[in-house]
Amino acid sequence: MVPRMLVAAGCVLASPALAQEPDADPEGGGGGVEGRWVGSVVLPTGELPFSVTFERADGVLSATMDIQGAMDLPLTAVSHENDRVHFELETPIGLAAWDGALTGDTIEGDTIEGEFTQGVVTATFSVSRADLPEAEAGEPVPYREEEVSFENGDVHLEGTLTLPEGTGPFPGVVLITGSGPQNRDEIVAGFAVFRLLSDHLTRQGIAVLRYDDRGVGGSTGSVSSSTSADFAGDALAGLARLSEHSDVDPARVGLVGHSEGAIVAPIAASRSDAVRFAVLVAGSTVPGTEILYEQSAAIQRASGVPDDRIEWNTDFQRRLFAALKAGEDLEAYREELGATIREGIETLPEAQRAAISDVDAYVQGQIDAQIDRVETPWFRFFLTYDPTEGLRGTRVPVLALFGGLDLQVLADQNRPPLEEALAGNPDVTVDVLPRANHLFQAATSGSPAEYALLEKRFVDGFLETISDWILARFGS
């Protein structure tokens, strides 16, 4: 996804964790916990949505978490005993632990509630059972699946190729994920965006290649030390792998990019004639600085943040990004950010302030989380790159979709530059789905805080718009 940068965001920042521990009591005294649970931690800075999925194999209980845009994070110390449920996550700012009780009216229980702790912060959390996305239901699919791999220079990438039933060759697409290290299914807040998109397109007669980002699954390399331009090379390597399959027509292959992937796709299309079309889903079309100013303000406004705080945050971002571009030392900005976080803590209700036992440690963790991120090669490129460069070089048919309730890539900000950059392209279709958020779920406010709580389905018409557009131009 396009990154979110908000002052004093939630304190859980994910990193790889250790192997899972066995479940002490598979029955737990009240039924199993297997399956997906969705809810939030009530932090001093506000609610932090997350989902956790429990699985059991050979009698061992394990779990993964989706939180703050990161997905499938392995949890440690996973246990369920006598209606008590416990799991932990290693993060850059310390171990985060959830310890709660399984309760509810059913024999299996429908809620886990308890205490969340991380360093000096103590808070409450609650999660409820949730249905898994359609593609996780375990039903046989009416198409073929092949595990594939390909190379882009010294980067090795692995993915899944799905091929329609019947006799090819078929049109095909490569799916390109949004920002951050995503797996091939692009699971965000429990929503398997690319798994469901791939399933639909393949059922409609389109071959689909989706792959793990750099450093995810079996893929090598690093997202944070790479740039969108590097990812365009990955996408073209994937397109070459797709095109060489005997059941795929290389004259009818293209790219489908979501969020940052919709920046990457035009870069790739402008580099290679092998790209015959591009579908851009929630793609930004202005430099990253401008995206972040509008994005942060919109998300904060939806969360009820006062106007004066929103104005301060935008001004702080402008000064911070200017200093970053100029190569200045960011120490002064660390101090200013810390002072602002302290001011915010002072305005919290007493119960929330009391949850922070060591304010200094908490503030330092928040500062490190915000500032360290902006100094990566990926973020530096994102701040300055103008996506219209790739768009102006894209001469193939383009479908661009925006969400009317998307607060991460606002349609009003990004549609006009896209249309201007593609003015010389004779085959461009642009549509805004009024009720859709950044993931193209049917949303209420569009805030990222809703993602984990909404139904794991696309808004009506989204899937059909993409497949119908491709097949009208590149069908049999």
Secondary structure, DSSP 8 states (H G I E B T S, - for coil): ------TT--S------------S-SSTTT----EEEEEEEEETTEEEEEEEEEEEETTEEEEEEEETTEEEEE-EEEEEETTEEEEEE--TT--EEEEEEEE-SSTT-SEEEEEEEETTEEEEEEEEEE---GGGS----SEEEEEEEEEETTEEEEEEEEEESSS--EEEEEEE--SSS--TT-EETTEEHHHHHHHHHHHTT-EEEEE--TTSTT--S-STTS-HHHHHHHHHHHHHHHHTSTTEEEEEEEEEEETTHHHHHHHHHHH-TT---EEEES---S-HHHHHHHHHHHHHHHTT--HHHHHHHHHHHHHHHHHHHHT---HHHHHHHHHHHHHHHHTS-HHHHHTBS-HHHHHHHHHHHHHHHHTSHHHHHHHH--THHHHHT--S-EEEEEETT-SSS-HHHHHHHHHHHTTT-S-EEEEEETTB-TT--B-SS--GGGGGGS-SS--TTHHHHHHHHHHHHH--
